[in-house]
Amino acid sequence: MSDSPAARLQQLFEGHRLTPTQRRIAHSMVRQAVDAPFLSSVELAELAGVSQPSVTRFAVALGFDGYPALRRHLREVAPGGRAEGETPYNEYQQAVRGEIENLRRLAELLADPAPVERAGKLLAGSRPLPVLGLRAASSQARGFAYFAAKVHPDVRLLDEGGTMLPDRIDTARGAGASALLCFALPRHPKEVVDALAYARSAGLTVVTVADSAFAPVAAHSDLLIPAAVGTGLAFDTACAPMLLGRVLLEAMCDGLPDAQARLEEFDARAAARGLFVE
């Protein structure tokens, strides 16, 4: 990781759950990394287009007593000026580099394949297989379900909340489901936590992909595999959870003896229909 002023500021912000307004302040500081330690709270608020109290709350969210304490810290450890010839990474590059780091940590986690292999067997053995993901996690659940349906005989996507969600869990359980896969990403909806508690009470084994082993869904998961989200932009990025979903697909295929035959059958039908442009 670069030791540029922007990089040092980015490292200070990483690991904190910041609101979109607070991330806007952080981005403004990264863009003005050299000058950031010398900005007053009013100047920073004007730069970010937020209120002065928002700047104070931002400093507290980072663990400081207030903005003066944050500014003192920045003057001590953050940038004092740009080194000759230095080309700092901009905020977009920092976001990409943050995701690269998340993928590196995921690779280290997968050095022990046992949890993924166990998850693959659980998912392969569940007929049907409900896949849950609400709000920010809905795209992860939908992507997994799309590909899983090509090799698994009965995948049921649960990407809408409401009073029907427990009913759909009951229906899957009544049809023979033994496991449920959940994608849980911040900000974590209470409805997801409640749904997992309900699923376990119904007898389902819950496999969860979450942003942290300490996510709120952990208490209601039988097997949780963490994959960090990127927090360098105003909205989270989820490259690592997406890749972990594909890894789980691979492990599930290993537990489905007819997976390859199903894929070949799909390819044959797709070719006959002219489904894809070659």
Secondary structure, DSSP 8 states (H G I E B T S, - for coil): ---SHHHHHHHHHTT----HHHHHHHHHHHHTTTTGGG--HHHHHHHHTS-HHHHHHHHHHTT-SSHHHHHHHHHHHS-SS--TT-----HHHHHHHHHHHHHHHHHHHTTS-HHHHHHHHHHHT-SSEEEE--GGGHHHHHHHHHHHTTTSS-EEEE---STHHHHHHHHHHHTT--EEEEEE-SS--HHHHHHHHHHHHTT-EEEEEES-TTSGGGGG-SEEEE---B-SSSS-B-HHHHHHHHHHHHHHHHT-TTHHHHHHHHHHHHHHHT-S--
